[in-house]
Amino acid sequence: MTNADKYLKDEVDIEELGTALRIYVHSIDCDGLDLKHSIIKFFEKSAKPTLTEDEKVLLRNMNEDYKHLKRTNNGDLYAGVDYFGAYSHLFQFIKPRRRI
């Protein structure tokens, strides 16, 4: 997911977008770059994953014995060794582990 996917949608939070842009522009070396080019680079950059409200609720209510979440190659979500198939639509930023 890029920053464009995250912020350029109908329910965009303008304050959150403005804060993210301000932090990005101040964090890069703008020497020779104009603002338009910096903003284009921001939207092409990969976005940091943020948890949805549903994901936060699930994590708050999970048993503390679960130390990690994982996703299999077919998209199934597991917490520890337990199958969480009903919640496979959540945590989309968790990708299956690639084996070499």
C-alpha positions in Angstrom: 0.0 0.0 0.0 1.3 3.4 -0.9 0.6 6.7 0.7 -1.7 7.5 -2.2 -3.8 4.4 -1.5 -3.9 5.3 2.2 -4.7 9.0 2.0 -6.5 9.6 -1.4 -9.9 8.2 -0.6 -13.3 9.5 0.2 -13.1 9.5 4.0 -9.6 11.1 4.1 -8.7 12.8 7.4 -7.3 16.1 6.2 -5.5 16.8 9.5 -3.8 13.4 9.3 -2.8 13.9 5.7 -1.4 17.4 6.5 0.6 16.1 9.4 2.0 13.2 7.3 3.0 15.6 4.5 4.5 18.1 6.9 6.6 15.4 8.6 7.7 14.0 5.2 8.7 17.3 3.7 10.7 18.4 6.8 12.4 15.0 7.0 13.9 15.0 3.5 16.6 17.2 2.2 14.7 19.6 0.0 17.8 21.0 -1.6 17.0 21.4 -5.3 13.5 19.8 -4.9 10.4 21.8 -5.3 7.3 21.1 -3.1 5.3 19.6 -6.0 8.1 17.0 -6.6 8.3 16.2 -2.9 4.5 15.6 -2.6 4.6 13.3 -5.6 7.4 11.3 -4.0 5.4 11.2 -0.8 2.4 9.6 -2.5 4.6 7.1 -4.3 6.3 6.0 -1.1 5.1 2.9 0.8 2.8 3.8 3.7 3.3 2.6 7.2 0.6 0.2 8.2 -1.9 1.4 10.7 -4.3 -0.7 12.7 -8.1 -0.3 12.1 -10.5 -0.1 15.0 -11.5 -3.8 14.4 -7.9 -4.9 14.5 -7.3 -3.0 17.8 -10.4 -4.5 19.4 -9.3 -8.0 18.4 -5.8 -7.5 19.8 -7.2 -6.1 23.0 -9.4 -9.1 23.5 -7.0 -11.8 22.5 -5.5 -14.2 25.0 -2.1 -13.0 26.2 -0.6 -16.5 25.3 -0.6 -15.5 21.6 2.8 -14.0 20.8 2.4 -13.5 17.1 0.0 -13.4 14.1 0.9 -15.1 10.9 -0.7 -15.6 7.5 -0.3 -18.7 5.3 0.2 -18.7 1.5 -3.5 -19.3 1.0 -4.4 -16.2 3.1 -5.5 -17.8 6.3 -4.8 -16.0 9.5 -3.3 -17.7 12.6 -2.7 -16.5 16.1 -0.1 -18.9 17.5 -1.3 -22.3 16.3 -5.0 -21.4 16.4 -6.9 -20.7 13.1 -8.5 -17.3 12.9 -10.4 -17.8 9.7 -13.3 -15.4 10.6 -10.7 -12.6 10.9 -8.7 -13.2 7.7 -10.0 -10.0 6.2 -8.2 -8.1 9.0 -4.4 -7.4 9.2 -4.0 -7.2 5.5 -0.4 -5.9 6.0 0.7 -9.3 7.4 2.0 -11.2 4.4 2.8 -14.9 4.1 6.4 -15.7 4.9 8.5 -16.5 1.8 10.6 -19.6 2.0 13.8 -19.7 0.0 
